[in-house]
Amino acid sequence: MTDETAGWTGGQRAFGDFAPGLVHYTDRVLFDEVWERPELSKRDRSLITVAALIAGGNAEQLTFHLDYARKNGLTEEQLIEAITHLAFYAGWPRAMSAMTVAKNVFTACSGQEN
């Protein structure tokens, strides 16, 4: 199907034919539809997503979303500040885990630019 391969392909790259339903909802619904709604900028959606992932203790998803947030206009300094702020609302251990992921992501990104 042509429409199933157009647009976002992160779910397809991650799971291929292993989980076609999740691939569809990730690529077509979440990224091709929800992330493209004009009511919020992608920058704002990224900040909300990062906050929700930290609050929910989903640090494993932050590797992708912190890098995506940078691509959507948030700076490393803004993301570090958001994580620091969330320590007081989402919990210190969650913020420490998130900051560890952020340090790894940002260090890897700065190493690629050199």
Residue frames as qw, qx, qy, qz and C-alpha x, y, z in Angstrom:
[[0.000, 0.887, 0.461, 0.000, 0.00, 0.00, 0.00],
 [0.408, 0.519, -0.020, 0.751, 1.43, 3.32, -1.01],
 [0.311, -0.773, -0.004, -0.553, -0.27, 5.29, 1.77],
 [0.856, -0.510, -0.052, 0.060, 1.18, 2.92, 4.39],
 [0.786, -0.054, 0.026, 0.615, 4.75, 3.75, 3.33],
 [0.215, 0.700, 0.084, 0.676, 4.40, 7.51, 2.84],
 [0.376, -0.826, 0.059, -0.415, 5.34, 9.94, 5.59],
 [0.369, -0.659, 0.592, -0.280, 6.84, 8.93, 8.93],
 [0.839, 0.189, -0.499, -0.106, 8.57, 5.52, 8.99],
 [0.102, -0.561, 0.689, -0.447, 10.04, 5.24, 12.52],
 [0.776, -0.129, 0.458, -0.413, 7.62, 2.51, 13.56],
 [0.902, 0.406, -0.103, -0.104, 8.29, 0.59, 10.37],
 [0.413, 0.638, -0.585, 0.283, 12.06, 0.84, 10.90],
 [0.324, -0.456, 0.670, -0.488, 11.70, -0.29, 14.52],
 [0.620, -0.019, 0.700, -0.354, 9.26, -3.17, 14.09],
 [0.150, 0.204, -0.784, -0.567, 8.76, -3.86, 10.38],
 [0.616, -0.154, -0.572, -0.520, 6.25, -6.67, 9.92],
 [0.291, -0.027, -0.850, 0.439, 6.64, -7.85, 13.55],
 [0.009, 0.525, 0.646, -0.554, 3.91, -5.54, 14.91],
 [0.175, 0.363, 0.519, 0.753, 2.00, -4.08, 11.95],
 [0.239, -0.818, -0.505, -0.136, -0.79, -2.59, 14.08],
 [0.470, -0.726, -0.079, 0.496, 1.63, -0.68, 16.30],
 [0.416, -0.047, 0.399, 0.816, 3.60, 0.40, 13.22],
 [0.048, 0.620, 0.575, 0.533, 0.41, 1.77, 11.65],
 [0.335, -0.872, -0.355, 0.029, -0.66, 3.69, 14.75],
 [0.537, -0.545, 0.083, 0.638, 2.85, 5.03, 15.36],
 [0.352, -0.033, 0.454, 0.818, 3.61, 6.10, 11.81],
 [0.005, 0.495, 0.607, 0.622, 0.22, 7.00, 10.35],
 [0.351, -0.802, -0.461, -0.144, -1.79, 8.19, 13.33],
 [0.547, -0.693, -0.133, 0.450, 0.69, 9.53, 15.88],
 [0.418, -0.380, 0.264, 0.782, 3.38, 11.06, 13.67],
 [0.173, 0.250, 0.589, 0.749, 1.59, 11.68, 10.37],
 [0.219, -0.706, -0.534, -0.412, -1.63, 13.00, 11.97],
 [0.506, -0.784, -0.307, 0.187, -1.30, 14.05, 15.62],
 [0.548, -0.400, 0.090, 0.729, 2.19, 15.59, 15.34],
 [0.251, 0.230, 0.442, 0.830, 1.07, 17.53, 12.25],
 [0.111, -0.817, -0.566, -0.027, -1.98, 19.19, 13.85],
 [0.315, 0.571, -0.004, 0.758, -1.51, 22.98, 13.62],
 [0.465, -0.820, -0.212, -0.259, -2.88, 23.84, 17.07],
 [0.614, -0.714, 0.255, 0.221, 0.55, 23.26, 18.69],
 [0.363, 0.767, -0.519, -0.100, 4.00, 23.70, 17.20],
 [0.888, 0.109, -0.429, 0.124, 6.27, 20.67, 16.94],
 [0.242, 0.424, -0.553, 0.675, 8.54, 22.40, 19.47],
 [0.517, -0.333, 0.326, -0.718, 5.67, 22.56, 21.98],
 [0.942, -0.030, -0.183, -0.280, 4.64, 18.98, 21.25],
 [0.692, 0.296, -0.554, 0.356, 8.22, 17.86, 21.86],
 [0.039, -0.401, 0.542, -0.737, 8.41, 19.66, 25.21],
 [0.751, -0.211, 0.150, -0.608, 5.09, 18.14, 26.28],
 [0.926, 0.129, -0.345, -0.078, 6.20, 14.68, 25.14],
 [0.461, 0.366, -0.618, 0.521, 9.53, 14.88, 26.97],
 [0.316, -0.352, 0.454, -0.755, 7.75, 16.02, 30.14],
 [0.871, -0.097, -0.006, -0.482, 5.18, 13.23, 29.89],
 [0.832, 0.229, -0.489, 0.125, 7.86, 10.59, 29.32],
 [0.220, 0.367, -0.628, 0.650, 9.84, 11.79, 32.33],
 [0.520, -0.270, 0.323, -0.743, 6.74, 12.01, 34.54],
 [0.931, 0.011, -0.093, -0.354, 5.73, 8.51, 33.48],
 [0.600, -0.523, 0.600, 0.080, 9.20, 7.08, 34.11],
 [0.868, 0.420, 0.259, 0.054, 9.68, 6.13, 30.45],
 [0.241, -0.776, 0.404, 0.421, 13.36, 6.99, 30.16],
 [0.587, -0.013, 0.706, 0.396, 13.94, 4.43, 27.39],
 [0.421, 0.732, 0.496, 0.204, 11.83, 6.52, 25.01],
 [0.134, -0.925, 0.010, 0.355, 13.80, 9.70, 25.77],
 [0.520, -0.261, 0.520, 0.626, 16.75, 8.82, 23.54],
 [0.298, 0.472, 0.630, 0.540, 14.62, 9.38, 20.47],
 [0.051, -0.881, -0.456, -0.117, 12.47, 12.20, 21.84],
 [0.378, -0.760, 0.055, 0.526, 15.30, 14.36, 23.21],
 [0.375, -0.125, 0.545, 0.739, 17.02, 14.30, 19.82],
 [0.129, 0.603, 0.675, 0.405, 13.68, 14.92, 18.09],
 [0.205, -0.891, -0.320, 0.247, 13.03, 17.85, 20.44],
 [0.362, -0.524, 0.283, 0.717, 16.35, 19.40, 19.37],
 [0.247, 0.182, 0.681, 0.665, 15.36, 18.99, 15.74],
 [0.063, -0.744, -0.623, -0.232, 12.03, 20.65, 16.59],
 [0.096, 0.778, 0.018, 0.621, 13.71, 23.77, 17.99],
 [0.652, -0.756, 0.013, -0.053, 14.43, 23.13, 21.66],
 [0.293, 0.719, -0.572, 0.265, 18.01, 23.72, 22.78],
 [0.662, -0.030, -0.687, 0.299, 19.99, 21.36, 24.96],
 [0.081, 0.128, -0.479, 0.865, 19.98, 24.04, 27.66],
 [0.566, -0.167, -0.033, -0.807, 16.17, 24.29, 27.55],
 [0.828, -0.092, -0.514, -0.204, 15.79, 20.51, 27.75],
 [0.492, 0.057, -0.659, 0.566, 18.24, 20.28, 30.67],
 [0.175, -0.145, 0.328, -0.917, 16.29, 23.03, 32.45],
 [0.720, -0.157, -0.265, -0.621, 12.99, 21.23, 31.79],
 [0.760, -0.064, -0.636, 0.119, 14.40, 18.02, 33.27],
 [0.256, 0.101, -0.558, 0.783, 15.71, 19.93, 36.29],
 [0.420, -0.169, 0.087, -0.888, 12.31, 21.58, 36.78],
 [0.792, -0.118, -0.435, -0.412, 10.54, 18.23, 36.48],
 [0.429, 0.121, -0.787, 0.426, 12.65, 16.80, 39.32],
 [0.144, -0.023, 0.531, -0.835, 10.39, 18.67, 41.71],
 [0.654, 0.121, 0.040, -0.746, 7.13, 17.58, 40.07],
 [0.851, 0.205, -0.398, -0.274, 7.84, 14.13, 38.61],
 [0.898, -0.424, 0.099, 0.066, 10.37, 12.88, 41.15],
 [0.181, -0.811, 0.520, 0.198, 14.08, 13.07, 41.67],
 [0.604, -0.161, 0.747, 0.225, 14.89, 9.50, 40.48],
 [0.613, 0.624, 0.476, 0.094, 12.97, 10.05, 37.25],
 [0.198, 0.969, -0.129, -0.075, 14.78, 13.32, 36.61],
 [0.383, -0.636, 0.635, 0.212, 18.14, 11.71, 37.35],
 [0.668, 0.158, 0.698, 0.204, 17.38, 8.89, 34.91],
 [0.476, 0.829, 0.289, 0.045, 16.23, 11.42, 32.29],
 [0.032, -0.934, 0.319, 0.160, 19.34, 13.56, 32.79],
 [0.566, -0.337, 0.702, 0.271, 21.52, 10.49, 32.28],
 [0.619, 0.488, 0.579, 0.209, 19.77, 9.84, 28.96],
 [0.239, 0.967, 0.071, -0.041, 20.07, 13.53, 28.02],
 [0.305, -0.767, 0.498, 0.268, 23.79, 13.58, 28.79],
 [0.607, -0.044, 0.732, 0.305, 24.31, 10.49, 26.62],
 [0.507, 0.705, 0.477, 0.133, 22.20, 11.87, 23.75],
 [0.108, 0.990, -0.052, -0.077, 23.75, 15.34, 23.81],
 [0.422, -0.628, 0.579, 0.302, 27.31, 14.02, 24.20],
 [0.633, 0.176, 0.692, 0.300, 26.77, 11.63, 21.28],
 [0.400, 0.849, 0.336, 0.082, 25.31, 14.46, 19.16],
 [0.062, -0.951, 0.251, 0.168, 28.17, 16.85, 19.90],
 [0.562, -0.377, 0.663, 0.321, 30.67, 14.10, 19.12],
 [0.618, 0.452, 0.597, 0.241, 29.07, 13.62, 15.68],
 [0.248, 0.959, 0.136, -0.031, 29.33, 17.32, 14.87],
 [0.306, -0.795, 0.428, 0.303, 33.11, 17.42, 15.37]]
